[in-house]
Amino acid sequence: MNRMSLWRKKKRFGESGLLTQICVWANERSESLVRNLCERIAEPTSRGDNLLALLAMQTKRRRNIGYLWWGAGYRVELDTPFVGPHWFMRHPGGRVIGMDTEYELDWQEATELSSILLRSTDQAIAQWLKKKNLTGARRDTTGVRLDVIEQEFPDRPSSDEAFAASETRIAQGVWDAARLDRTPPSVDPSIFTYEGIMQYPSYCQIAHRQDADHVEFALIHSLYGGTSPTNIFENLATHLRQRFYPNVDAGLIDWYDVVPAGLNNYSSDPMRIDRVQMTSSNGVYSSPSWSRYQSPSGDDWAHFVLEVIDRVQLAQAIRCKARCGNTAA
């Protein structure tokens, strides 16, 4: 964030009464550090909020968190300051939190777990460096660290303006990769993309057909599709009717929620079809309710939907085979 933008935010917060002046007394040795911390925390930016959250965690402990490991399901905190003579300094304790676990470590357990985590982390990093052929490599092109010698890394941003420009490029690269990551794996007329919960880019398949004034319309779940159609069914139905059948009365469209084989964790059926009934007013659907679809004798609706699913799955298999073949070559 540039200085002018930061000044505008501070001015706005000050005018709305959201700023508080705080006086902090610090000894001469740590005066500069305390001043820098206070200035960083006071920033009305995500950088300030992030540092505030980290320090807030520390203030909620009677000991300092000296080492912190995050896993997918667990968090390990190892406390400091160390205790014991200089030849036998140990963590006084710590804790394991997560997966319904809240376990306070004694000093022996903290020592044992610390040794395990240090070894496994060091091995994982060394293996990654070796795999990437980066062992012994030296690079700094971001300018994040302020405690390095600039002459050793002439390509690193040296000014605040150059650093801000570099951060903007990095953020833009992440956004571009995020959009690419949410691209559907196949190009097919049945693939429908939409904005899911919390603006999450999502997609599903659709299958629909019309017989006179009567329409059948299925929303088909996709693997890694994001927000499932079930969670926002009435919103999708309202949009899809306006897009494909604006002249058909909303009550003359039969809606179906379809989970293909392999995506339904609660059933061994090859494919699950639920009829979704909704009320409608001025073309806007609401109050969806689900019931198991019973296919009438001679009805080929389920077969029609399955053909749409198979077409995309076949295209994905061909694409994957071609990609694997190119990789092998």
Contacts in CASP RR format, 6 or more apart in sequence:
PFRMAT RR
TARGET T0000
AUTHOR 0000-0000-0000
METHOD contacts of the structure
MODEL  1
MNRMSLWRKKKRFGESGLLTQICVWANERSESLVRNLCERIAEPTSRGDN
LLALLAMQTKRRRNIGYLWWGAGYRVELDTPFVGPHWFMRHPGGRVIGMD
TEYELDWQEATELSSILLRSTDQAIAQWLKKKNLTGARRDTTGVRLDVIE
QEFPDRPSSDEAFAASETRIAQGVWDAARLDRTPPSVDPSIFTYEGIMQY
PSYCQIAHRQDADHVEFALIHSLYGGTSPTNIFENLATHLRQRFYPNVDA
GLIDWYDVVPAGLNNYSSDPMRIDRVQMTSSNGVYSSPSWSRYQSPSGDD
WAHFVLEVIDRVQLAQAIRCKARCGNTAA
1 43 0 8 1.000
1 45 0 8 1.000
1 47 0 8 1.000
1 164 0 8 1.000
2 161 0 8 1.000
2 164 0 8 1.000
3 160 0 8 1.000
6 43 0 8 1.000
6 44 0 8 1.000
6 45 0 8 1.000
9 44 0 8 1.000
9 45 0 8 1.000
10 19 0 8 1.000
10 44 0 8 1.000
13 19 0 8 1.000
13 44 0 8 1.000
22 38 0 8 1.000
24 34 0 8 1.000
24 38 0 8 1.000
26 33 0 8 1.000
26 34 0 8 1.000
26 35 0 8 1.000
37 51 0 8 1.000
37 55 0 8 1.000
40 47 0 8 1.000
40 48 0 8 1.000
40 51 0 8 1.000
41 48 0 8 1.000
41 51 0 8 1.000
41 52 0 8 1.000
41 55 0 8 1.000
42 48 0 8 1.000
57 65 0 8 1.000
58 64 0 8 1.000
58 65 0 8 1.000
61 77 0 8 1.000
61 79 0 8 1.000
63 79 0 8 1.000
63 80 0 8 1.000
63 81 0 8 1.000
63 92 0 8 1.000
63 93 0 8 1.000
63 94 0 8 1.000
64 79 0 8 1.000
64 80 0 8 1.000
64 81 0 8 1.000
65 77 0 8 1.000
65 78 0 8 1.000
65 79 0 8 1.000
65 80 0 8 1.000
66 77 0 8 1.000
66 78 0 8 1.000
66 79 0 8 1.000
66 80 0 8 1.000
66 91 0 8 1.000
67 76 0 8 1.000
67 77 0 8 1.000
67 78 0 8 1.000
67 80 0 8 1.000
67 91 0 8 1.000
67 114 0 8 1.000
67 117 0 8 1.000
68 75 0 8 1.000
68 76 0 8 1.000
68 77 0 8 1.000
68 78 0 8 1.000
69 75 0 8 1.000
69 76 0 8 1.000
69 117 0 8 1.000
69 121 0 8 1.000
73 98 0 8 1.000
73 99 0 8 1.000
74 96 0 8 1.000
74 97 0 8 1.000
74 98 0 8 1.000
74 99 0 8 1.000
74 101 0 8 1.000
75 96 0 8 1.000
75 97 0 8 1.000
75 98 0 8 1.000
76 94 0 8 1.000
76 95 0 8 1.000
76 96 0 8 1.000
76 97 0 8 1.000
76 113 0 8 1.000
76 117 0 8 1.000
77 94 0 8 1.000
77 95 0 8 1.000
77 97 0 8 1.000
78 91 0 8 1.000
78 93 0 8 1.000
78 94 0 8 1.000
78 105 0 8 1.000
78 110 0 8 1.000
78 113 0 8 1.000
78 114 0 8 1.000
79 91 0 8 1.000
79 92 0 8 1.000
79 93 0 8 1.000
79 94 0 8 1.000
79 110 0 8 1.000
80 91 0 8 1.000
80 92 0 8 1.000
81 92 0 8 1.000
82 89 0 8 1.000
82 90 0 8 1.000
82 91 0 8 1.000
82 92 0 8 1.000
83 89 0 8 1.000
83 90 0 8 1.000
83 92 0 8 1.000
83 107 0 8 1.000
84 90 0 8 1.000
90 107 0 8 1.000
90 110 0 8 1.000
90 111 0 8 1.000
91 105 0 8 1.000
91 107 0 8 1.000
91 110 0 8 1.000
91 111 0 8 1.000
91 114 0 8 1.000
92 107 0 8 1.000
92 110 0 8 1.000
93 104 0 8 1.000
93 105 0 8 1.000
93 106 0 8 1.000
93 107 0 8 1.000
93 109 0 8 1.000
93 110 0 8 1.000
94 104 0 8 1.000
94 105 0 8 1.000
94 110 0 8 1.000
95 102 0 8 1.000
95 103 0 8 1.000
95 104 0 8 1.000
95 105 0 8 1.000
96 102 0 8 1.000
96 103 0 8 1.000
96 105 0 8 1.000
96 113 0 8 1.000
97 103 0 8 1.000
105 113 0 8 1.000
126 135 0 8 1.000
128 134 0 8 1.000
129 135 0 8 1.000
129 136 0 8 1.000
129 137 0 8 1.000
138 152 0 8 1.000
138 153 0 8 1.000
139 153 0 8 1.000
140 148 0 8 1.000
140 152 0 8 1.000
140 153 0 8 1.000
140 155 0 8 1.000
140 156 0 8 1.000
141 153 0 8 1.000
141 155 0 8 1.000
141 156 0 8 1.000
141 166 0 8 1.000
142 156 0 8 1.000
142 157 0 8 1.000
142 163 0 8 1.000
142 166 0 8 1.000
142 170 0 8 1.000
143 153 0 8 1.000
143 156 0 8 1.000
143 157 0 8 1.000
143 158 0 8 1.000
143 163 0 8 1.000
143 166 0 8 1.000
144 163 0 8 1.000
148 156 0 8 1.000
150 156 0 8 1.000
150 158 0 8 1.000
157 163 0 8 1.000
157 165 0 8 1.000
157 166 0 8 1.000
179 201 0 8 1.000
182 200 0 8 1.000
182 201 0 8 1.000
182 202 0 8 1.000
182 203 0 8 1.000
182 226 0 8 1.000
184 191 0 8 1.000
184 193 0 8 1.000
184 203 0 8 1.000
184 222 0 8 1.000
184 225 0 8 1.000
185 316 0 8 1.000
185 319 0 8 1.000
186 312 0 8 1.000
186 315 0 8 1.000
186 316 0 8 1.000
186 319 0 8 1.000
187 315 0 8 1.000
188 205 0 8 1.000
188 311 0 8 1.000
188 312 0 8 1.000
188 315 0 8 1.000
190 205 0 8 1.000
190 206 0 8 1.000
190 207 0 8 1.000
190 220 0 8 1.000
190 308 0 8 1.000
190 311 0 8 1.000
190 312 0 8 1.000
191 203 0 8 1.000
191 204 0 8 1.000
191 205 0 8 1.000
191 222 0 8 1.000
191 312 0 8 1.000
192 203 0 8 1.000
192 204 0 8 1.000
192 205 0 8 1.000
192 206 0 8 1.000
192 240 0 8 1.000
193 201 0 8 1.000
193 202 0 8 1.000
193 203 0 8 1.000
194 202 0 8 1.000
194 203 0 8 1.000
194 204 0 8 1.000
194 227 0 8 1.000
194 232 0 8 1.000
194 236 0 8 1.000
194 239 0 8 1.000
195 201 0 8 1.000
195 202 0 8 1.000
196 202 0 8 1.000
196 226 0 8 1.000
196 227 0 8 1.000
196 231 0 8 1.000
196 232 0 8 1.000
197 227 0 8 1.000
197 231 0 8 1.000
197 232 0 8 1.000
200 226 0 8 1.000
200 227 0 8 1.000
201 226 0 8 1.000
202 225 0 8 1.000
202 226 0 8 1.000
202 227 0 8 1.000
203 222 0 8 1.000
203 225 0 8 1.000
203 226 0 8 1.000
204 219 0 8 1.000
204 220 0 8 1.000
204 221 0 8 1.000
204 222 0 8 1.000
204 225 0 8 1.000
204 228 0 8 1.000
204 229 0 8 1.000
205 219 0 8 1.000
205 220 0 8 1.000
205 222 0 8 1.000
205 308 0 8 1.000
205 309 0 8 1.000
205 312 0 8 1.000
206 217 0 8 1.000
206 218 0 8 1.000
206 219 0 8 1.000
206 220 0 8 1.000
206 240 0 8 1.000
207 217 0 8 1.000
207 218 0 8 1.000
207 220 0 8 1.000
207 258 0 8 1.000
207 304 0 8 1.000
207 305 0 8 1.000
207 308 0 8 1.000
207 309 0 8 1.000
208 215 0 8 1.000
208 216 0 8 1.000
208 217 0 8 1.000
208 218 0 8 1.000
208 240 0 8 1.000
208 244 0 8 1.000
208 245 0 8 1.000
209 215 0 8 1.000
209 216 0 8 1.000
209 304 0 8 1.000
210 216 0 8 1.000
210 245 0 8 1.000
210 248 0 8 1.000
213 248 0 8 1.000
213 249 0 8 1.000
213 252 0 8 1.000
214 252 0 8 1.000
214 253 0 8 1.000
214 254 0 8 1.000
215 245 0 8 1.000
215 248 0 8 1.000
215 252 0 8 1.000
215 253 0 8 1.000
215 254 0 8 1.000
216 253 0 8 1.000
216 254 0 8 1.000
216 256 0 8 1.000
216 301 0 8 1.000
217 237 0 8 1.000
217 240 0 8 1.000
217 241 0 8 1.000
217 244 0 8 1.000
217 245 0 8 1.000
217 253 0 8 1.000
217 254 0 8 1.000
217 255 0 8 1.000
217 256 0 8 1.000
218 255 0 8 1.000
218 256 0 8 1.000
218 257 0 8 1.000
218 258 0 8 1.000
218 273 0 8 1.000
218 305 0 8 1.000
218 308 0 8 1.000
219 229 0 8 1.000
219 233 0 8 1.000
219 236 0 8 1.000
219 237 0 8 1.000
219 240 0 8 1.000
219 255 0 8 1.000
219 256 0 8 1.000
219 257 0 8 1.000
219 258 0 8 1.000
220 229 0 8 1.000
220 258 0 8 1.000
220 259 0 8 1.000
220 260 0 8 1.000
220 305 0 8 1.000
220 308 0 8 1.000
220 309 0 8 1.000
221 228 0 8 1.000
221 229 0 8 1.000
221 230 0 8 1.000
221 258 0 8 1.000
221 259 0 8 1.000
221 260 0 8 1.000
221 263 0 8 1.000
223 263 0 8 1.000
229 236 0 8 1.000
229 257 0 8 1.000
230 257 0 8 1.000
230 290 0 8 1.000
233 255 0 8 1.000
233 257 0 8 1.000
233 276 0 8 1.000
233 278 0 8 1.000
233 285 0 8 1.000
233 288 0 8 1.000
234 278 0 8 1.000
234 285 0 8 1.000
234 286 0 8 1.000
234 287 0 8 1.000
234 288 0 8 1.000
235 285 0 8 1.000
237 253 0 8 1.000
237 255 0 8 1.000
237 276 0 8 1.000
237 278 0 8 1.000
237 285 0 8 1.000
237 288 0 8 1.000
238 283 0 8 1.000
238 284 0 8 1.000
238 285 0 8 1.000
241 248 0 8 1.000
241 250 0 8 1.000
241 253 0 8 1.000
241 283 0 8 1.000
241 285 0 8 1.000
242 283 0 8 1.000
245 253 0 8 1.000
250 280 0 8 1.000
250 283 0 8 1.000
250 284 0 8 1.000
250 285 0 8 1.000
251 280 0 8 1.000
254 275 0 8 1.000
255 275 0 8 1.000
255 276 0 8 1.000
255 277 0 8 1.000
255 278 0 8 1.000
256 273 0 8 1.000
256 274 0 8 1.000
256 275 0 8 1.000
256 276 0 8 1.000
256 293 0 8 1.000
256 301 0 8 1.000
256 305 0 8 1.000
257 273 0 8 1.000
257 274 0 8 1.000
257 276 0 8 1.000
257 290 0 8 1.000
258 271 0 8 1.000
258 272 0 8 1.000
258 273 0 8 1.000
258 274 0 8 1.000
258 305 0 8 1.000
258 309 0 8 1.000
259 267 0 8 1.000
259 271 0 8 1.000
259 272 0 8 1.000
260 271 0 8 1.000
260 309 0 8 1.000
261 269 0 8 1.000
261 270 0 8 1.000
261 271 0 8 1.000
264 272 0 8 1.000
271 302 0 8 1.000
271 305 0 8 1.000
271 306 0 8 1.000
271 309 0 8 1.000
273 292 0 8 1.000
273 293 0 8 1.000
273 295 0 8 1.000
273 302 0 8 1.000
273 305 0 8 1.000
274 290 0 8 1.000
274 291 0 8 1.000
274 292 0 8 1.000
274 293 0 8 1.000
275 290 0 8 1.000
275 291 0 8 1.000
275 292 0 8 1.000
275 293 0 8 1.000
276 288 0 8 1.000
276 289 0 8 1.000
276 290 0 8 1.000
277 288 0 8 1.000
277 289 0 8 1.000
277 291 0 8 1.000
278 285 0 8 1.000
278 286 0 8 1.000
278 287 0 8 1.000
278 288 0 8 1.000
278 289 0 8 1.000
279 285 0 8 1.000
279 286 0 8 1.000
279 287 0 8 1.000
280 286 0 8 1.000
293 302 0 8 1.000
295 301 0 8 1.000
295 302 0 8 1.000
END
